[in-house]
Amino acid sequence: MTLDDLRASWLSVLLTLIGVVVVTWALSWQFATAYIPIWVFVVGLIAIACWVLLGDRGVWRPPWIFGVITALVMTVSGGIGAAPSNGLLIVPAAIGLLRLVGEPRTSLWIGGSAALVTAALIALGSLTVSVSVLGLLSLEGGVVLGVLGGMNRRQARLADQRERELLERTLRAREEHARLSALEARQALARDIHDVLAHSLGGLVIQLDAADALLESGHLDEATARVRDARALAVSGLGEARRAVDALREPDAADAVGAAGAVGVVSAVDAVTGVVAAAVGGVGAAGAGTDISTEIADLVVAHERLGGLVRYSETGVARAVPNATAHAFRRAAQESLSNARKHAPGALVTMQLVWEPRHLALIVSSPLDGAAASAALASSGSGNGLRGMHERFDALLGGRVSAGIRDDNFVVSAEADLE
């Protein structure tokens, strides 16, 4: 409870105490001067006792059913003695109605019924004493004021309740958003690490196997060249890891995965990058660019240096694309070539990059040659590459990926809108 709420609560208690004292004193004075009969005095004391027992929400709040019964007794007692007490007991009657109608947990029909019964009791009580029509209407007006005050309090409490529920839903939504952001960040990290490792380490296996064979056959110069190629591939893997860090640090990427999640991803990828940097002697690499043509051409050259064959073609007018789009297409080409080296080493791979005014497509086709596949590499596939490819393109405007067998070839098709 805030300081303002505490002050308001004690102010309410003070006003209630003043009201109880004033009504009790006036009722006692009327009884002492024989202005009212004893039954009116007793009924008035019952109404005042119920008034005290109802307490205040900020200090003393009775159980709900007890509060309803107490307010009903208070209202009925006040209604019976209102006219005989010269209108004095209309005060507890109106306050009882205010409490009944103002409590959201109490059905409105209870408060409405109590108001009708009280109005009828006031009319009956007026028959025992001489009350003018205007006086009777004034007493009935007290009933109306109690009901209207209760409705106002009820609406205010309902508004507070809705506000609290909205705040709770907002907090739960934020927690869920943070959880999903962290999950998306972990998935993004898993995709990038998978692609970097699949491409770089898979190529390293091929190069080192070739170097080992050349060393056994005494071809030292060629083996040395293979080792240098392997080191260059490790440096390329370092560059890919750092490009992943750059992509995650960009505002648009951070928005996609959530600020909190992105911080964790960057830290994790920085750790991976540091390990790779230590392995290759700390050679640097440039950040992620948007020149898809150059980057895919570099992947083709790297694939050919690893012993692969690629027929690469590009149609349309190339231009700069958003970083997220560039990243997705680069990873799609990289994963497709890595899979070709695993499952059909030495086979001719056909790759097409198709530029359209508002659309970009990449089509990679490799023959199915399971007999020639490297057992170690082919068995290392887990399907995470294609899954990550689908996830990346699903996040792009008009992005979609299809992969399957067509005419004895495994074809991967990836496309996205550019505008």
N, C-alpha and C positions, 0 to 999 in steps of 0.2 A: 504494500500500500504506500502511495506517495504521500509527501507532506501535505499537498493540497487535499488529497482524499481524506487524510486524517483530520485536517481542520474542518472540512465539510461534515465529517461524521460527528465530531464533538459539538459542532454548531447545531446539528440535528438533535443530538441528545439534550443539549441545553434548552432548545425550543420545546421539546417534548416535556422536559421537567417543568418548565414554566407553565405550559398548558395544563399539566396534571395538577400542579399546586393551585393555580387560579381556579380551575373547575371544582377541585375538592373544597377549597375555601368557600366559594360561592354556594356550593351545594350544602355545606355544613351551616352556613349562615341562614340559608332559607329554612333548613330544618329547625335550627335553634329558635328562629322567630316564628315558628309554626306556620310558615308560608306554604310548606309542602307537607303532605302526609308521610308517615314513616315508610310506606311501601315504595314511594318515589325515591326516598333517601337510600333505601336498600338497593333498589334497581340501579341507582346512580353509582353507588359504591362498587357494584358488580362491574359496571361499564368501565369505571376508572381503574379497577384492579386488572381487567383485561387489557386496558391501554398500557399499563405498566408491564404486564407479562409479554406483550408483543415486542417490547424492546426496540432496538435499532439495528439496522443491517451492519453498520460499521463496528458496533461494540457487542451487542448480544442479539443473535439471530436464532430463534427457536426452530425446532424441526418443522418441516413444511405442514404436516397434517395438524400438529399442535397449533401452529399459527393460523391455519384456516378455521379451526374450531373456535379458537380464542377471538378471532376477528368477527366470526358470525355471532357469538354470544355478545360481544361488545356492540355490534350493530343493532341487534334485536333489543338489547337492554336500553340503549340510547333512544331507539325509536319509540319504545313503550313510554319512557319517561320524558320525552322531548316536550310535549305540550304541557303536562302537569308541572314541569320544572321551569315554566316560562321560557322555553327554548334553550335552556342551559345544556341539556343532555344531547342536543343535536350535534354538539361538537364531537363527542366520542363516536356517535353514530356515523357522522361523515368521515371521520378518520378511519373507522373500521371498514367502511366501503372503499375508501382509498387504498387501504392495505389489500383487501380482497381483489379488487379489480387490477391493482398495480402489480401483482405478482404474476409473472409470465407462466409459471408452472400451474397456476390455478385456472381452470376453464372459465371462460367469460360467462357461461350460463350460470355459474355459481354466484358470481358477483351481481349479475343482472337479476337473478331471483332474489338475492338478499336485498337489492335496492327496491324491488317491488314490494317485498314483505315489509320493509322498513317504512316505505311510503304509506302502506295500508295501516300499520301500527300507529303512525303519527296521526292519521285521520281518526282512528278509533280513540286514541288518547285525548284528542281534542274534544271528544264528547263528554269527558269527565270534568272539564273546566270550561270557562268562557273564553273562547279564542275567536278573534275576528277573522274574516276571510283573508285579509291581507297578511295577518300573522300566520295563518295556516299555510298560505302560499310561500311565505318566507321560510317556514320549516321544511316544506317540500323542496324549496330551492336549495337548502343545505344538502339534501339527498342528491340532487342533480350535481351540485359542486363536488361532492365526494366522488361520484362516478366519473366526472370529467377529469378531476385531478388524478384518479386512478388510471384512466386511459392514457393520460399524458406520461405518468410514471411508467406504465407498461411499455409504451412505445420507446421511451428512453432506454429502458433496460433491454428491450429486444434489440435496439440499435447497438448497444454496447456488446451484447452477446454475439451479434453478427460480426461486429468489428473484431472481437477476439477470435472467432472462428476463421475469419478471413486472414488474420495475422498468423494463426496456426497453419492454415493451408499454404500461405505464402512461405512460411519457414520450411514446411515439409517439401514444397516445390523446389525451394533453393537447395535443400539437402539432396533431393533427388537429382537436380541439375548438376550439382557438384559431383555426385557419385557417377552420373553418366559421363560427365566431362573427363573425370579421371579414367573411366573405362575406355573412352574414345582415345584418350592420350596414350594409354597402355597399348591399345590396338595399333595406333599409328607408329609407336615405337617398335612394336613387334614386326609390323610390315617392313619398316625401313631396315631394321637389323637383319631380317630374313633375306631381303633382296641384296644387301651389301655382302652378307656372308655367302649366299648362294652364288653370286656372281664372282666375287673376288676369291674366296677359298676354293670354289669349284675350278676356277681357272688356274689357281696355284697348284692344285692336285695334278692337273693335266701337264703343266709346265715342269713340275718337279719329277713326275713320272718320266717325261721325255728326257729331262736332264740325267736322271738315273740311268736310263737306257743308253744314252750317249756316252756317259762315263764308263759304263761296262764295256762298251765297244771301242773305247779309246778315243773318241772324238771330243777332245777337251775343249776346243774352240767353240764348237756348236753347243756343248753342254754349258759353257760359260755364258753364251748368248741366251740360252734358255733361262739360266738363273737370273740374268739381268732383266729378262722379260717378266720373270716371276716377281722380282722386286718392283718393277714398274707397275705391275698389276696390284701389288700391295699398296703402293702409293695411290693408285686410282681408287682402291677401296677406302683409303683414308679420306680422299676427296669426296667420295660419295657420303661417307659418314658426316663430314663437315657440312656438306650441302643439306643433309637432312636436318642438322642443327639450325642452319640459316633459315630453312623453310619453316621450321617450328617457331623460330623467333619472330617471324613476320606478323604484323597485326592481324591479317586475315586468317592466317593459320591458327593464331592464338585464340581468335574468336571461335573458330570451328571446334577446337578441343577444350576450350575453357581455360581461363587464365591460370587457375591453380594447377590444373593438369599439365599445362604446357611447361610450367616451371619444372615439374618433376621430370617431364620428358627430356627437356633440354639438359638437365643435370645428368640424367642417365646416359644420354647420347654423348655428352661431353666426356663421361667416364670411358665409354667405349672408344671414342676418338682418341683419348689419351693413351689407351692401351695400344691401339694400332700405330699411333705416332711413335711410341717407344719401340715398336717392332721394326719400323722402317726408317728409324733415324730422325723422326720429326720433320719429314718433308711436308710442306704446306700444300694447300690446294685452294682454288678459287671458290667463291660462293656460288649458290644456285643461280643460273641464268634463265633466260626465256627463249634462247635460240634453239628451238627443238631440232632443226635440221642439222646443225653442227654437232649437237650432243649425240644424236642417233648415229650420225656418220662416224663419230669417234667410237661408239659401241660396235659398229660394224667392223672397223679397223681392228679393234681389240679382239673381236671374235675370230677374225681371219688370222691374227698373229698366234692365236691358240690352236690353229690348225683347221678352223672351220671355213666353210664356203658360203658366201652370201651374195645373192643377186638383189641389190638394193636400188629402188627407184623412187623418185619423188615427183609428184605432179601438182600443178597449181602454183600460186604465188605465196611463198613463205612470208611470215611476219611474226612479230613478237606476240606472245600469248601470256596470260596470267601465270604466276608461279605455280599455283596448284595444278593447273592444266599441264604445264611443262613437266612438273614432277611426276604426274600420273602417266604421261606418255613415255617419259624416259624409263620409268620403272617397268612399264609394260614391255617395251623393247628389250630391256635388260633381262627380264624374267623369261621372255620367249627365247632369246638366244641361249640363256643358261640351260633351259630345258632341252633345247636342240643339242647342246653339247653333251647333256646327260644321256639322252635317249637315242640320238642319231648322230654320233660324232663323225665328222668328215662328210656328212651329207649336205647337199646344196639346200640352203634356206632362202626362201623368197620373202622379201620385206618390201612393203609399199607404204609410203606416207602420202596421203591424199589431202591436199588443201582445197577447200571450197570457200566461197565468200563468208559463210557463217558456220562452217563445219570443218572438223578435222578428224581424219580416220587413219588408223594404223592397222595393217593387215600383215600377219606373219604366218607363213606356211612352211612346215618342215615335214619331210617324208617319215613314215613309220618304219623304222629299221631297228627293231628290238634286238636282233642278233648282234648288231654292231655296238650296242650300247655298253658303256663302261659299267661293270657290275657295281663297283663301289659308289659311283655317282648316281646311277639309276635307282639304286635302292635307298638313296638318301632323301628322295622326294617325299613330302608329307602333304602336299596339296595346299600349303599355306601361301605359296606364291600366287596361284590363281585366286584364292580367297581374298588376299590382300589387293589384287588387281581389281576385283569386283568392288571391294569396299571403296577404293580410291575413286573409281569412276562413278559409283553411285552418288558420291558427294558432289559431283560436277553437274553443271547445267546440261541436261540432255545427255549425260554420260551413260554408257552401257558397254558391256563386254560380253562376247560370246566365244566359247572355246569348244571345239569338238572335231570329230573326224569327218573329212570330206575328200572323197576320191583318193583314198590311201594316204592322205596327208593330215597332219594335225594342224588345224587352222585356228589362230587366235585373232579376233577382230575387236578393236577398241575404238570408240568414237566419242566425241563430245562437241557441244555447241561452243562457238567462239564468241557469240553475242547473246 
